[in-house]
Amino acid sequence: MKLKTSLHIFAISGLLIFSACNETKKVSTSENEKLIAQANVLPTEEKIPSIAEILSNDIGFTKLNEMVQVTAYAKKFEEKGAYTVFAPTNGALERLSPKMLSALSNPENKEKLTSVLNYHIIPGVINKEDMIKAIKEYGGSVKLKTIGGQRLTASMKSGKIYLIDKTGNAGRLMINDIETSNGIIHTIESVMMPK
């Protein structure tokens, strides 16, 4: 009787050990497969949008984007490059006289529109910190040469950066250092007008 019970216990123990080993093997295999699958998945890099993508997707730039689409900047702002764009918001463009806004929006006035856009673009990348440093080094204001060859004056008042055009019109920079794949954008509350 003892022999039967011992054999019976031995058989059950063997079955339990075999089952446990089998289950462990299954779990570790599936875990390994899971880990291997995860190891093959490369982390997705966050794509930095271009200037064109920011202007076309941000509702604050709908009017500016419409104007850009009429000019060669529609293509330039998609390409590689290094531009600093002082982007007038919809509110800034709405402050223009209706006659001026209509004239700039007219595709027949592409040359005039391009000269206005040129006045808002600096070659290279200039962030807020660079502007503040230059303003301090040059005694309170610094000249910025635009793509159009004209100059804007950058100065500070109450800790805010202002751009001043040739006519004396001033516009405060509102949101700074919007990073893009081909430059940087600073929003401005006024439209700078070339002489």
C-alpha positions in Angstrom: 0.0 0.0 0.0 2.8 2.4 0.9 4.5 1.5 -2.4 1.3 2.4 -4.4 0.9 5.7 -2.5 4.5 6.5 -3.0 4.3 5.8 -6.7 1.1 7.7 -7.0 2.7 10.8 -5.2 5.8 10.4 -7.4 3.7 10.3 -10.6 1.7 13.4 -9.5 4.9 15.3 -8.6 6.5 14.4 -11.9 3.4 15.6 -13.7 3.4 18.9 -11.8 7.1 19.5 -12.4 6.7 18.7 -16.1 3.7 21.1 -16.4 5.5 23.8 -14.5 8.5 23.5 -16.8 6.3 23.5 -19.8 4.4 26.6 -18.7 7.5 28.5 -17.8 8.9 27.7 -21.2 5.8 29.0 -22.9 5.8 32.2 -20.9 9.5 32.9 -21.4 9.2 32.2 -25.1 6.3 34.6 -25.6 8.1 37.2 -23.4 11.2 36.8 -25.5 9.2 37.1 -28.7 7.6 40.2 -27.4 10.9 41.8 -26.4 12.5 40.9 -29.8 9.5 42.4 -31.6 9.8 45.6 -29.5 13.5 45.8 -30.1 13.0 45.8 -33.9 10.7 48.8 -33.7 12.7 51.9 -34.1 11.6 55.0 -32.1 9.8 57.4 -34.2 11.4 60.8 -34.6 9.2 63.8 -34.2 9.3 65.7 -37.5 10.0 69.4 -37.2 7.7 71.3 -39.6 8.9 73.7 -42.2 8.1 77.4 -42.3 5.5 76.7 -45.0 3.9 74.0 -42.9 3.6 76.3 -39.8 2.1 79.1 -41.9 -0.4 76.8 -43.6 -1.5 75.0 -40.5 -1.7 77.7 -37.9 -5.0 79.6 -37.9 -3.2 82.7 -36.7 -1.4 83.0 -40.1 -4.3 82.3 -42.6 -4.0 85.8 -44.2 -0.2 85.7 -44.3 -0.3 82.2 -45.8 -2.7 83.4 -48.5 -0.2 86.1 -49.4 2.8 83.8 -49.3 1.0 81.4 -51.7 1.0 84.1 -54.4 4.8 84.6 -54.3 7.9 82.5 -54.7 8.0 82.1 -50.9 5.4 79.4 -51.2 8.1 77.1 -52.5 11.1 78.7 -50.7 9.6 78.2 -47.3 9.3 74.4 -48.1 12.9 74.1 -49.1 16.1 73.9 -47.0 17.4 77.2 -46.0 17.9 79.3 -42.9 15.4 82.1 -42.6 14.3 84.2 -39.7 10.7 85.2 -40.4 8.9 88.0 -38.5 5.4 86.8 -39.3 2.5 89.2 -39.0 -0.5 87.6 -37.5 -4.0 87.9 -38.9 -4.6 90.7 -36.4 -1.6 92.6 -37.7 -2.7 92.3 -41.3 -6.3 93.4 -40.4 -4.9 96.6 -38.9 -3.8 97.7 -42.4 -6.2 99.9 -44.3 -8.8 97.8 -46.3 -7.4 99.4 -49.5 -3.8 98.4 -48.6 -4.8 94.9 -47.6 -6.8 94.4 -50.8 -3.9 95.6 -52.9 -1.5 93.3 -51.2 -3.9 90.3 -51.5 -4.3 91.0 -55.3 -2.1 88.5 -57.4 -1.5 91.4 -59.9 0.5 93.2 -57.2 2.8 90.3 -56.7 5.9 92.5 -56.9 4.7 94.9 -54.2 3.6 91.9 -52.0 7.1 90.3 -52.4 8.8 93.5 -51.4 6.7 93.6 -48.2 7.4 90.0 -47.4 11.1 90.5 -48.1 11.0 93.2 -45.4 9.9 90.5 -42.8 12.7 88.0 -43.6 16.3 87.9 -42.4 18.8 85.4 -43.9 20.0 83.0 -41.3 18.6 82.2 -37.9 18.3 84.8 -35.2 16.6 83.8 -32.0 15.3 86.1 -29.2 18.4 85.7 -27.1 20.7 86.7 -30.0 18.5 89.8 -30.6 18.6 90.8 -27.0 22.4 90.4 -26.8 22.9 92.4 -30.0 20.6 95.2 -28.8 22.5 95.5 -25.5 25.9 95.4 -27.3 24.9 98.1 -29.7 23.7 100.5 -27.1 19.9 99.9 -27.2 19.1 99.1 -30.8 20.5 97.1 -33.7 20.0 97.2 -37.5 18.9 93.9 -39.1 19.4 93.6 -42.9 16.5 91.9 -44.6 16.4 89.7 -47.6 15.2 92.6 -49.6 18.4 94.6 -48.7 16.5 97.1 -46.5 17.0 97.5 -42.8 14.8 97.0 -39.8 15.7 98.4 -36.4 15.3 96.1 -33.4 15.1 97.7 -29.9 13.7 96.9 -26.5 11.2 98.6 -24.3 10.0 97.3 -20.9 11.7 93.9 -21.7 9.9 93.5 -25.0 11.6 93.5 -28.4 10.2 95.9 -31.0 11.0 96.2 -34.7 10.8 99.6 -36.4 10.5 100.0 -40.1 11.8 102.9 -42.3 8.5 104.8 -41.9 8.8 104.7 -38.0 6.1 102.1 -37.6 6.9 99.9 -34.6 5.7 96.3 -34.0 6.2 94.2 -30.9 7.4 90.6 -31.2 4.9 88.5 -29.4 5.7 84.8 -29.7 9.4 84.1 -30.2 11.6 81.2 -31.4 9.1 79.0 -33.2 11.5 76.3 -34.4 11.1 75.0 -38.0 13.2 72.7 -40.1 14.4 75.6 -42.3 14.6 78.5 -39.8 12.8 80.3 -37.0 9.6 82.3 -36.8 8.8 85.3 -34.5 5.2 86.6 -34.5 4.9 90.4 -34.8 1.8 92.5 -34.1 2.3 95.0 -37.0 3.2 94.8 -40.7 6.6 96.3 -41.5 6.4 98.5 -44.6 9.4 99.1 -46.9 9.9 102.7 -48.0 
